[in-house]
Structure formats: C-alpha cells, structure tokens
Amino acid sequence: MQQIEQLKNLVVMAVADGSLGEPELALLAERCCELGLDENQLQTAIAFGLSNQAAIQLPQEPAEQEALLADLMRMMAADGRLSEPEKRLFSVAAAKMNFDASRVNELIDRLTHCP
C-alpha cells in the first residue's frame, strides 16, 4: 500500500468521531514523517478525510493489513476515547480483511505489551 493511502486511512479514522483534535493531528504529523511524506501530502490526506469521498482503502497484502489495523488502533486511542463510530469503522475494516476476534486480540496484545 502506498504511504499516502495509509495516511489517508488514518485521517479517515481520526475524523470518524466527528472531530479532529490536537492528539490526532500530532499522531498524523508523526506518521507522516515516519512514512516519508511531506506537509503537502499531509494536507492532501486531511482534505481527503474531510471530504465526502472519504473511505478507508483496504490493502491486499497480509502484512499491510496488519500494519493498517495497528495504525487504526493507535489513531483510535490518540485522544483517550474510543467512540462508537471509531469502533464500528475498525470492526468493519478488520472483518473485510478477514481478521477474526482472536487475530484482532493478538494484535492488540502485541501493541500493548512492551518487550
């Protein structure tokens, strides 16, 4: 999956609860840098996420699918609240990529437990 698509997916999740707050913007800026993207690409991703065309693009490769779900989880937690729209969006994305509850729980465990 292209980095810009990954960033757009994060923006879609960030605005799923109806707002785009400072914690989400900080995580978006951080991921933008990590993905090797610039400020213009971040602005493009934010504009996409706020548009009527906003939708998550699901990758086909298993590693990319897992990376997307991990990023979506981080974005959901960025503001310290898990809203119902965020949970629904995450659940639909996981289901469409054939992640069952045990795979999602395994991913959560990996993300929340430091070695």
C-alpha positions as CSV (number, residue, x, y, z in Angstrom):
1,M,0.0,0.0,0.0
2,Q,1.3,3.4,-0.8
3,Q,2.2,5.6,2.1
4,I,-0.2,8.4,1.1
5,E,-3.1,5.9,1.2
6,Q,-2.0,4.7,4.6
7,L,-2.0,8.4,5.8
8,K,-5.5,9.0,4.2
9,N,-6.8,5.9,6.1
10,L,-5.5,7.4,9.3
11,V,-7.2,10.7,8.7
12,V,-10.5,8.8,7.9
13,M,-10.2,7.1,11.3
14,A,-9.2,10.4,13.0
15,V,-12.4,12.1,11.9
16,A,-14.7,9.1,12.4
17,D,-15.8,10.5,15.8
18,G,-16.7,13.9,14.2
19,S,-13.7,15.9,15.3
20,L,-10.0,16.2,14.5
21,G,-8.3,17.2,17.8
22,E,-4.7,18.0,18.7
23,P,-3.8,14.5,19.7
24,E,-4.9,13.1,16.4
25,L,-3.1,15.9,14.5
26,A,0.1,15.1,16.4
27,L,-0.1,11.4,15.6
28,L,-0.9,12.2,11.9
29,A,2.1,14.5,11.7
30,E,4.3,11.9,13.4
31,R,3.1,9.1,11.0
32,C,3.5,11.5,8.0
33,C,7.2,11.9,8.9
34,E,7.6,8.1,9.5
35,L,6.1,7.3,6.2
36,G,8.5,9.8,4.4
37,L,5.7,12.2,3.4
38,D,5.8,15.9,3.4
39,E,3.4,18.7,4.7
40,N,1.6,19.0,1.3
41,Q,0.8,15.3,1.4
42,L,-0.5,15.6,4.9
43,Q,-2.7,18.5,3.8
44,T,-3.9,16.4,0.9
45,A,-4.7,13.5,3.2
46,I,-6.6,15.7,5.7
47,A,-8.6,17.3,2.8
48,F,-9.5,13.7,1.6
49,G,-10.5,12.6,5.1
50,L,-12.8,15.6,5.5
51,S,-14.4,15.2,2.0
52,N,-17.5,13.3,1.0
53,Q,-15.2,10.8,-0.8
54,A,-13.5,9.8,2.5
55,A,-13.3,6.0,2.8
56,I,-10.7,3.5,4.0
57,Q,-8.7,1.8,1.3
58,L,-8.0,-1.8,2.4
59,P,-4.7,-3.3,1.4
60,Q,-4.4,-6.8,0.0
61,E,-1.1,-7.9,1.5
62,P,-1.4,-9.5,5.0
63,A,1.5,-7.5,6.4
64,E,0.0,-4.3,5.1
65,Q,-3.4,-5.3,6.5
66,E,-1.9,-5.8,10.0
67,A,0.0,-2.6,9.7
68,L,-3.2,-0.7,8.8
69,L,-5.1,-2.2,11.8
70,A,-2.2,-1.3,14.1
71,D,-2.2,2.3,12.8
72,L,-6.0,2.5,13.1
73,M,-5.8,1.3,16.7
74,R,-3.2,3.9,17.6
75,M,-5.4,6.6,16.0
76,M,-8.5,5.4,17.9
77,A,-6.6,5.7,21.2
78,A,-4.9,9.0,20.4
79,D,-7.5,11.2,22.1
80,G,-8.0,8.8,25.0
81,R,-11.6,7.9,24.0
82,L,-12.9,5.1,21.9
83,S,-16.1,6.3,20.2
84,E,-18.7,4.0,18.7
85,P,-18.1,5.3,15.1
86,E,-14.4,4.6,15.5
87,K,-15.1,1.1,16.9
88,R,-17.5,0.4,14.0
89,L,-15.1,1.6,11.4
90,F,-12.3,-0.6,12.8
91,S,-14.6,-3.6,13.1
92,V,-15.8,-3.3,9.5
93,A,-12.2,-2.9,8.2
94,A,-11.0,-5.9,10.2
95,A,-13.9,-8.0,9.1
96,K,-13.5,-7.1,5.4
97,M,-9.8,-8.2,5.7
98,N,-10.9,-11.5,7.3
99,F,-9.4,-10.7,10.8
100,D,-11.4,-12.7,13.3
101,A,-11.6,-11.7,17.0
102,S,-8.6,-13.9,18.0
103,R,-6.4,-12.2,15.4
104,V,-7.5,-8.7,16.5
105,N,-6.9,-9.6,20.2
106,E,-3.5,-11.0,19.3
107,L,-2.6,-7.7,17.5
108,I,-3.9,-5.7,20.5
109,D,-1.8,-7.8,22.8
110,R,1.3,-7.2,20.7
111,L,0.7,-3.4,20.6
112,T,0.0,-3.0,24.3
113,H,2.8,-5.2,25.7
114,C,6.3,-3.9,25.5
115,P,9.2,-6.5,25.5
